[in-house]
Amino acid sequence: MIVIGIDPHMKTHTAVAVDAASGRTLAEKTVSADARGHDELLAWARSLGRERFFAIEDCRHVSGRLERHLLPRGERLVHVPPKMMAGARCSARSYGKSDPIDAAAVARAALREPDLPEAGLAGPEQDVRLLTDHRDDLVGERQRIQKRLRWNPHDLELDLELPPRVLDRYVWLERIELALRSLPPSTRSRIALEQTRRCRELTAEIRALERETRALMRVLAPELLALPGCSALLGAQLVGQVAGASRFRSEAAFAMHSGTAPLPVSSGKSTRHRLNRTGNRRLNAVMHMIAITQARMHPPAIAFMERKKAEGLSPREARRCLKRHIARTVYKTMLRGEQARMGQVLQAEFGAEMLAVAV
């Protein structure tokens, strides 16, 4: 078995072939990050042996084109988190940093962690992720403008007290605009009016994206919306970040990927676990928000928290246990939904074939 580690960049991709049995570097190659280079890389990889798989550093903004080239051609591919690659590089006997060193570290990290999720062809999950990422960008832009907008009315001495979290409401934006227009013209008032207008535009765009996301989630993963504490936006984050629960070998691998699996830190007679700070932090944040909601209003989660506290755990430790339980539930729910939809697709195709034969 040969593992081909790839360090992707915008202009070039560097690949290093590592023997899975010995960890020895067999060959290395650098190609251009275009269709011609991808063909050259695939031909080189196939010349090394029949049993192989690719390990790519998880930088999908630069590796997406390469993945879309390799996967339809029957190649296996796993994503290696950059932090894991950096750890493998630091533990190597050779020091330094270069593209071949990074590519070799990616391959060795994939050998050390056999439970890494396999990549698949982009489906509707990518659309959900693009929508959620774009919404997050717009929300961040609106927050920056809102912070500046709060100071301008204060400096202009407007007779208007702004409560917290009201600058995304049309009625308050209209009040600010009317108050600003009543002032004598000035540069500061003009800038504040532009900021008010931009807040209104961003709010309209964000709400339109949220409506589109909710409609898509009702079709794509309605089973997630039935989970207590999981809104359509949180479910969209789950679908976009997970990109298919079936690519994980087990619910334990999914929990480790989401950073909800506690890490053992036992020594001698002491047996304990600590907070897991690894994994997909955005996915972990979604699990945290679901846990916070369930711990406040979902009776089974409240009983679970009380039982853990009775065992001597602190509220924070009990919440971590709840997050681990939620990760298991989310994984099984998503896996059942994907299998059900796959069965419907196969049944439709089989039925169409039988109908064609009968005709």
N, C-alpha and C positions, 0 to 999 in steps of 0.2 A: 504494500500500500504506500502511495506517495501523497503527501500533503503539499499543496502549492499555496504558499502564503503570498498575499498581494498587498502591497502598500500603494493605495490609489492616490493620484494627484490630478489636478485639472488638465495638465498637459501630457503627463506620462504615467504609466503604471509599471511598477517594478515587482517582479515575481521571483520567488525563490522556492525551489523544489526540495523538500526535506523527506528523508526516508522515515516512515512511521515506526519501524522497528528499532532503529539505532539513533534517530534524531540527527543523522549526519546530513549536511547540505550536499545535494547532488548537482544542482545547476542553478543558474540565475539568469534572468533576462529582463530587459527594459524595453517597453514598446510604447508607441504613441497612443494617446487616449482617444482614438477614433475607430471607425469600423475596420480599417485596414490593420491597425495595431491589434484590435481584438481578434481578428482572424489569425494573425501571426502568433499571438499568445496561445490560442487554442490549438493550433497545429504543433507548436512547440511542446505544449503540455501532453498532447496525445502521443508524441514521439517518445516520451519518457516511460510510458507503461500504461496498461489498460486499467489497472485499479488505482484510482486517484480521486481526490476531491479538493475543491478550492476553499480556502479560508481567506476572507476579505475583511480588512479593518472596517468597522462599522461607521463609515463616513458616506452615507448614501447620496449626499448632494454631489459627490464626485465619483461614486462607484455605480450609480444607478444604470448608466448606459452599458457598462461592462456586464452587470448582472443580467440585464435584459438580452444581452448577446449570448451569455453562457447557458442560462436556464432552458430556453427552448431547444437547445442542442443536446439536452440530456445530461448535463453536468450537475453534480452535487455541489452545493455551496453553503457555507455557514458564515455567520457574522461574528466577528470577534470584537468585543468592546475595546475602545482605545486604552482604557485603564488597565484591562487585562493584558493587552499587548505590551504596555509600558512595564508592567510587573514582570513579564517574561523576559523583557530586554534587560532589566536591572539585575535579574538573577542569573544572567548568562556569564560565562567566564571571560568573554571578550567585551571590552568596554568601548564606548563611543556611540555615535548615532549617525546613521546614513539610511538611504532607502533600502538597500539590501539587508542591513541589520534589522530594520523595522519589519520587512517582509518575512525574514526568518523568524523573528519573534512572534509574528502573527501565526505562522504555521505551528510553532512549538506551543503557543497558547492553546490552539485548537486541539493539539494532541493531548495536552494536560486536562482539558475540559471536554470530555466526550458528549456531554449533555447540551452543548450549544444548539440553539434552534436553527433548523435549516431554512434557508431562504426559499421563497416561492415567487412565481410570477405575480406581478401587481394585479389586483382585482379591484372591486369596489371599495375595499378597505383603504386603498391609497387615496381615493376621492374623499373619503371621510377625513382622513388625516390632513389632506390639503385644506379642506374647509375649516377644520379646527385650528390648524396652524395659522391660516389667514385671519381667522377671527381673533386669535390671541394677539397677533401683530396689531390689528386695528384697536383692540382693547388697550394694549400698551401705549399706542400712539395717543389715544384719547386720554389716558391717564396723565401723560406728560403735558398735554394741552390744558387739562383741567387744573393741574397744579399751578401753571402760570396764570390761568384765568382767575383763580381765587385771589391772587395778589393785586391784579389790576383794579378791580372794584374797590378793594381796600385802600389802595393808594389814591384813587379818585374820590374817595369819601362818599360812596353811594349810600343812600339811606335804605339799604337792603341787607339784611342779615342772612347769610347763606348757611343753612343746616348742612351737616355732613351728608355726602353721597347723594346730592341732588342735581349734579351737573350733567347727568345723563337723562334728565326728564325734560320733556319739551316745555312744560309749563314754566319751569324755573328758568330755562334758557330764554323764553320769551320775556319774562320779567326782567332779566338782566339786560336784554337788548333794549327794551323800552326805557329802562333807567339810563342806559348809556346814551341813547339818542336824545334824551332830555338835557344832556350836558353840552356845554360849548365845545365846538370841534377842537380836537387835539390829537397828537400822534398816539398817545397812550389809549385814548378812547377808541380811536380807529383800530388799533391793534386788538383791543379787547373785543370789539365787534367782530373782527375776523376770527378770533378764537372761538367766540360764541357760535358763529356760523359753522366753523369746522367741527365743533363738538356735535352740533345737530346733524351734520352730514355723516359723521362717523357713527353716531348712534343709529341712524337709519340703516347704514350698511351692516352694522353688527346685528341688528334685529332681523334683517333680511337673511343673513347667513344663518342665524339661529333657527329661523323658520325652515329654511332649506335643510338644515341638519336634522331637525326633528322629523320632517317628512321622510328623509332618507333612512333614518334609524327605525322608523315604524315598519319599513319594508325590509331592511337589511338584518336587523337583530332585535325584533320585538321582545324576545325573551329577556334581554338585559333590562328593558324598561320595567319589567315586572319585579325586578329585585328591589327590595326596600332601600331607599337612599340613593338609588342610581337614576339620575335624571337623564334626559336625552343627550345633554351636552357631556355629562360624565361618561355615558355609554359610548358616545362617539369617540371620546378620548381612548376608551378601552379598545374599541374596534381598530382605531387607527394605529395605536401603539403596539398592540398585540400582533396585528396582521395575520390572524389565523391561529387559533389555539391548537389546531392539529399538528402544527410544526414543532410543538414541545413534546418531549418523550413522556412526561408525566406531570402531575400537578405539582410535585416537588420541584421539578425543573422550572415550571412556570413561577412558583413562589420565589425561587432564587433569582429569576430574571427580573421580577418586580420588586426585589429587595424587601420582601415581607417575611422571608425565612430567617429566623434568628440564627446568629452564628455562635457555635460552641466556643467557650473560652474557659474550659475546665483545666485544672491542674491539680495533680495529686488527689486528695480527698474532696476537693472543691469541685462541684458540678454546677455550672451555670451557663447562661447564654447572654449575649449582648445584642444591641441594636445593629441591624444590618444596614450599612451605609452604601452598599454597592447596588448594582442593578439599575434598571430604568427608573430614574427619579420622577419623571412625569407620571409614569404608571403607578409608582408608589404614592404620589400625591393624590391620585384619583382614589386609590384604596383607602387612604387616610380620610378623605372627605366622606366617603361612604361609611367608614367606621364611626366617624364623629356623628353623622346623622343617625345611624342605627343605635348608637349608644344613648342618644337623646330621646328617641321616639319609637324604636322597634322593640316590643316586649321580649322576644327571645334574645336579642343582643343585650338588653338591660340585664336579664337574668344571667347571661353568660359572664358579663362584667362583674356582677355581684358574686358569682361563684368563684371567679378568679381572685377577687379581693379577699374572699373568705379563706382562700388557700395561702394568703400571706403576700400576694403580689400587690405592688403599688398600682394606682390608677393608670399610670403610663405603661407599665408592664402588661397590665390587663388589656389595654388598648392594642398593644402589639400582638397579643394572642388573638384578639378579635380580628385584626387585619390579616393574620395568617389564615384564619378560618374563612374570611371573606374571599381571600385569594383562591382558596380551594373551591368555594362555591362559584365564583366567577369563571374559573377554568372549566368546571364541569358544565356550567350553563352554556358557555360559548361553544364547547365541544359538542354538546347535544344539538344545539342549533345548527352548527355547521354540518353535522352528519345528517340531520333531517333535511336540510336544503339540498345536500348532495344526493340523498335518496330520491327527492322529488325530481331533480334534474335527470338522474339515471332512469327513473320510471317514465318520465316524459319522452326521453330518447328511445327507450325500449318500446314504448307504446307506439311511437311514430314508425319505428322499423317494422313492427308487427303489422301495422296498418298498411305500410307500403307493400309488404309481402302478400297480404290478403288481396290487395288490389291487383 
